[in-house]
Amino acid sequence: MNYIIDAPATPSLPVIGSDRRFPIRRVFCIGRNYAEHAREMGATVDKSAPMFFCKPADAVVGDGADVPYPQATADLHHEVEMVVALGAGGRDLSPEQAAALVWGYGVGLDLTRRDLQAQAKAKGHPWDVAKGFDHSAPVSALRPASAAAVDAQTVLRLSVNGELRQQGTLGEMVHDVPHILAALSTLFELKAGDLVFTGTPAGVAALQRGDRFHAELVGVAELHGRIV
């Protein structure tokens, strides 16, 4: 293809146990998928209407990288989440069909400019600038689903500077992965290469320059990084 400018590189993530990489197409996120987190944010969960937003694929930052503190905020928050990688796609899927799309799992941070999010909420505006900024999606290497033991008892947690900040189990999710993907497929055509952030447990809090974070989907994936 003869482009008029250099084509952007395809964002990708490493695969645990392989020298091949997973190319990223889109990044979807579900909000308010843990009831305790919704309560700490002063919100309620509408089980009949899951809430979604997106981040750009090039917002993904790999394991071990420094994460720049973003501009235009004084209140950067962490939200640790299981990340699901899709190996196939579809639209208007049943939960059973949607479950078959999962290629692998990782752990990530949905970084949030909380002050900008609060301003957007107060005005009824979209959350794009609060959620979809540069470097807002650190994600671990991915483990193929065939090699990952993930169930309702799997623990998700985050430590900052060695102190535990967030911890929960996947069984606490309001919407499980098949239902998240099925709901998404009624709004978008899902495709191979999509990543889906699946929600965060309670305990979100501010990050400062110099903070080191360690996120775990225990027994599956780990993510390390530093805010600079």
HELIX and SHEET records of a PDB file:
HELIX    1   1 ALA A   35  GLU A   40  1                                   6    
HELIX    2   2 ALA A   57  ALA A   59  5                                   3    
HELIX    3   3 PRO A   95  ALA A   99  1                                   5    
HELIX    4   4 ARG A  114  LYS A  123  1                                  10    
HELIX    5   5 ASP A  128  LYS A  131  1                                   4    
HELIX    6   6 ALA A  145  ALA A  147  5                                   3    
HELIX    7   7 LEU A  170  GLU A  172  5                                   3    
HELIX    8   8 VAL A  177  SER A  185  1                                   9    
SHEET    1   A 2 SER A  12  PRO A  14  0                                        
SHEET    2   A 2 ARG A  21  PRO A  23 -1                                        
SHEET    1   B 6 MET A  51  LYS A  55  0                                        
SHEET    2   B 6 VAL A  27  GLY A  31 -1                                        
SHEET    3   B 6 LEU A 195  PHE A 197  1                                        
SHEET    4   B 6 VAL A  80  LEU A  86 -1                                        
SHEET    5   B 6 VAL A 102  LEU A 109 -1                                        
SHEET    6   B 6 ARG A 143  PRO A 144 -1                                        
SHEET    1   C 2 VAL A  60  VAL A  61  0                                        
SHEET    2   C 2 ALA A 137  PRO A 138  1                                        
SHEET    1   D 5 ASP A  66  VAL A  67  0                                        
SHEET    2   D 5 ALA A 221  ILE A 227  1                                        
SHEET    3   D 5 ARG A 212  LEU A 217 -1                                        
SHEET    4   D 5 VAL A 155  VAL A 160 -1                                        
SHEET    5   D 5 GLU A 163  THR A 169 -1                                        
SHEET    1   E 3 THR A 112  ARG A 113  0                                        
SHEET    2   E 3 LEU A  76  HIS A  78 -1                                        
SHEET    3   E 3 ALA A 205  ALA A 206 -1                                        
END                                                                             
